[in-house]
Amino acid sequence: MSTTDTSLRRRSRSLTEAVVESLTRQIRSGAYAVGAKLPTEAVLMQQEGVSRTVIREAISRLQAAGLVETRHGIGTFVRQMDRIPGAELGQCAPARTLLDVVAVLELRIAVESEAAALAAMRRSDADLQKMVAALDAFDRVIEAPQGQSIEPDRAFHAAIAHATGNAYFTNILGQLGQAIIPRTRINLSHLNDAARVEYLRYINREHRVVLAAIERRDPESARAAMRTHLSNSRERLRAAYDRLPDQAKSE
């Protein structure tokens, strides 16, 4: 592939990511309500200033992230998103802890979204088996006492990093250790058993969306699914921080 072709592909991917972020922001803010039909490709092309190819790729990623659904011959509609459990996640955490965990998640979004895409392209059958084993182990301990789901969660993300074939991804997650899992830093003991189980089941459903994209070797969907998974965690913690009284934030 020539340098020109490589440059064009990078620019196209950058434009697609910008459109995905723009539309995601509008959906989450309510500008496009649940059930609303998105504008036509022609209108979106004009609004976003991009080509039809970019719009179609952006819509594909939004579908992978579960934000929209396309009804053939009718159009693309905003999906009714599941209520994301864990709103009480940061209830008992100090402000500095919340901000620190959010900062780690921002780093992880940048690193692990790309890791998921590379894993989808490069993973071996053995890599995939490790991911499946980690999520199966996660399922088995969801109703166990607090903390037992942490290791299979970490193992899943580590398996994705390993599947990239790039040791730097593995090294970064290794340096962060169990700190990559927010609930190692935030006490969930205030949640009742039903709420904790619901939260963990939701987390593992997000994991399995990432896994499915990696299994079918779909890098763009894997990237979108991982970004959605980690962004959901970040937004829960940001909301928890915003609910803290000003005095707590200044301590």
N, C-alpha and C positions, 0 to 999 in steps of 0.2 A: 504494500500500500504506500502511495506517495505521501510526502509531507503535507501536500495540499489536501489530500483526502482525509488524513488524520486530523488536520486542523478543522476541516468542515464538520467531521463527526463530533469533535469536542464542542464546537460551537452549537451544533444541533442539540447535544445533550444538555448543555448549559441553558439554552433557550427553553427546552422542555421542562427542566427543573424549575425555572422561573415561572412558567405558566402553571405548573402543578402547585407551587407555593401560593401563587395569586388566587387560584380557584379554591384551594383548600382554605385559605384565609377567609374568602367570601362565604364559603359554605359554613364554616364554624362560627362566623359572626352573624349568620342569619340572613345575609344579603340574598342568598339562594336558600329558601326554606325547604324543610323536608317535603318531598313530593313534588317540588318545583322542577320544571323542565329547564335544562340549561339552554342558553342561546344556541342557534345553529352554528355549524363549523364556520360559515362565512362571517357571522357576526363576531364570533370569538377571535377569528383571524384578525379582524379589524380592531377589536378592543385590545388585543394583546400585541398586535404588530408582528405576527409571526406567520409561518406558512401553514398550509393544511396538514402537512406531515407532522409538524410539531404539535398541533392541536390534537391530532389523532393519538399520538404517543402519550400526550399528557392525560387525555381521557382514559387511555388504557391503564395508566398508572393509578389514576383515581379509582378505577374499577378494582384494581388489585388491592388497593388500600381499603376497599369497602365503603367508599364515600358516595359513589354513584353507581347506577346500573343503567345499561343501555337496552332499550326495548326496540328490537329490530323493526324498522319501518315507522317508528313513532318518534324516538328521540332518546336523549340521556336525561335521567332524573336523579335528584338527590335522594339518597337512601335514608330510611329511618335507622339511625345508628343506635346500636344497643347502648343502654345506660352504662357508663363506665363505672364499675364499683370501685371502692377505695377512696371516696371523697374525704373520708375521715383519716386518711393515711398519715397525715402530718400533724394530727390533732395535738399530740403530746410532745412534739419535737421542738427543740430550741430553734430560734430564727437562724442562727449561724449554721446549724446542721442542715436545715432546709436549703439554704442558699448554696451550701457546699455540695449537697447531693444534686441540686439542679445544675451546678457547674460541671459535675462529672457526667451527667446525662447529656449536656450540650456537646462535650467531647465525644461521648459514645455515639451520638447521632451522626456526627461527622465521620467517625472511623468505622463504625459497625454497619452503617448503611452501605458503604462501599464494599466492606468485607462480605456482606451477604451477596452482593452482585457478583463479586469475583468467585465466591464459593459456588454460586449457581453455574458458573462457566467451567470451574476447574475441579469440582468435588469428585471424589472416587466413590465407589460403592461402600467402601469401608468407612469413609467420612460420613456418608449418609446413615449408615448403621449406628454410628456413635450418636448422631443427632436424634435418631428415633429412640435409641435406648435411653438417652437423657430425658426426653419428654415422656416416655413411658414411666420412667422412675418418678418423674414429677407428678404424674397422675396418681401413682400409687401412694404418695405421701401427702396429698392435698388435705386429707382429713386427719392427718397425724398432728402431734403437738407442734407449736410454732417453731420454725427454724429448719425443719427437716427438708423443706423444698428448696433451700438455698443452694445446696451442692448440685443437684441436677439442673437447676437454672443456670448456674455458673458453667457447668459442663456443656450445656447446649451452646452457649455463646462461645465458649472456648473451642468447641468442635467446628463451628463456623469459621472462626479465625484460622484454625489449622487447615481447613479445606481450601483456603485461599492460596496455599503454597508459598505464602510470603511470611517469613518468620517475624517480621516487624509487627504484624497484626497480633500474633500470639504474644510477643514480648510486651506490647502495650497493655493488653488485658491482664497479662501475668503480673505486671507491676502494680496495676490497680487492685489485683486480688479480689477478695469478696466484696470490696467496696463498690464493685460494678452493680451489685444487687441492692437497690434502695432499702429494702426491708432489713438489711443487716445494720443499717444506721438508724432506723426509725422503729420504735417499739409499736408492735401491733397488738399488744396485750389488751388495749382498751376496746378492741373490736370483739363482738360476740362471735361464737363459733360459726354461725351461719354466714355472717358478713365476711369473715376471714376466708371461709371456703369459697364463697362466691367470687371474691377478689382473686384468689389463686386460680380458680377455674378460668376466669376471664383472661388472666395473664397467659395461661397455657394455650388457650384458643388462639391468642395472638401469635404465640410461638409457632403453632401448627400452620398458620397461614404463611409464615416465613419458610418453614420447612417444605411446604407443598411447592412453593415457587422454586426453591433450591432443587427439589427432587425432579421437577420437570425442566430444569436447566433454563429458567426464565430470569435472567439477571435484572431486568428492569422491574419486574414484579417483586422480586426478592428485595431489591433496594427500597421500593415503596413500602413494602410490608414491614421491614425493619425500622424504617423511619417512622411509620405510624406507631409501631409498638413502643419505641423509646420516647416519641413525642407525647404519647398519652401519659406516660409516667411523669415526664417533665411538667406537663400542664396540670396534673393533679397536685404536684408539689408546689408549683407556682401559686395555684389557687389557695392551698393551705397557708402559704406565706402571706398572701394578700389578706387572709382572714385574721391574721394575728393583730393584736392591738399595737398601736404605734410604739408604746413603751417597750414591748417585747422586742420589736425590731431594732431598737436603739441600744439594747443591752449588750 
